[in-house]
Amino acid sequence: MQRKSNFRDVFYVSDGTAITSETLGHAVLGQFPIETRQTTLPFVESVDRALNVQKQINRIYEETGVKPLVFYSVVIPEVKAIIEQCSANLYDVLNALVDPLKDDLDMEPMPQLQRSHSINKDAASYQDRIAAIEYTLAHDDGVSLNNLEQADIILLGVSRCGKTPTSLYLAMQFGIRAVNYPFIAEDMTSLKLPQAIEPFRYKTYGLTIDTGRLVAIRNGRYANSDYASLQQCESELNKVESMFRREAIPYLNTTSLSVEEISTRLLDMSGLKRRMC
């Protein structure tokens, strides 16, 4: 099987959710101009599962002659030993930090499965995050503007500018109660801050997006519709951004940002604390 010289298979392996391996792996790989095919393998908690993962990784090496890149976060000793025997370039994302921290603290680490640690360490924080997700879902896309005093942040913008994925990411990752409200075509004749949101403008932020990007996104949903036309998208964006400026609502352009970057910038703009549940 022929591969481009700048193409690599990448695996994220963990005996937990693999979120740590993915996050660090993405950050590191983003520094290199390579193409990747990425596979995430969470909850590798048994010897049998580890052996299957080893076969999967080794098969790629046998087929391509190029060692895959494996970012792994495994604390179960017998599972870790099997992963470390793979025909691959191996990167232990935990030990990269645990070893020097052990020396600095003069203390031996006490390995613990990630998912057990995150849920059981602070049950109240976990329940707070679940409540934030439920609140955010109930206030998605303008469905409800009730109980806004409970919101941590309120997001405004035209349809398809990134409000829903950002709201859900804030709730799921940080326990932030987020409300999002879309301005639609019918709002454009007399655009103003919704009356229910007016008392909470201090925690209200706008999202916007470049016209060309909005056209592409809307065409992917409703191709060749008035909703997705260049004229409609440009008109909506101009009016909404003008309203943001008139009402002194801080806003952020999401065009070139990932949902992680949008969320982090909003946390920075708002001063909200990350609730790492």
Secondary structure as UniProt FT lines:
FT   TURN            5..6
FT   STRAND          7..14
FT   HELIX           19..29
FT   TURN            30..31
FT   STRAND          35..41
FT   HELIX           47..64
FT   STRAND          69..73
FT   HELIX           77..83
FT   TURN            84..85
FT   STRAND          89..92
FT   TURN            93..94
FT   HELIX           95..105
FT   HELIX           114..120
FT   HELIX           123..138
FT   HELIX           140..142
FT   HELIX           148..150
FT   STRAND          153..158
FT   TURN            159..160
FT   HELIX           163..174
FT   STRAND          178..183
FT   HELIX           185..190
FT   TURN            195..197
FT   HELIX           198..203
FT   STRAND          204..208
FT   HELIX           211..221
FT   TURN            223..224
FT   HELIX           226..228
FT   HELIX           230..246
FT   TURN            247..248
FT   STRAND          251..253
FT   TURN            255..256
FT   HELIX           259..270
//
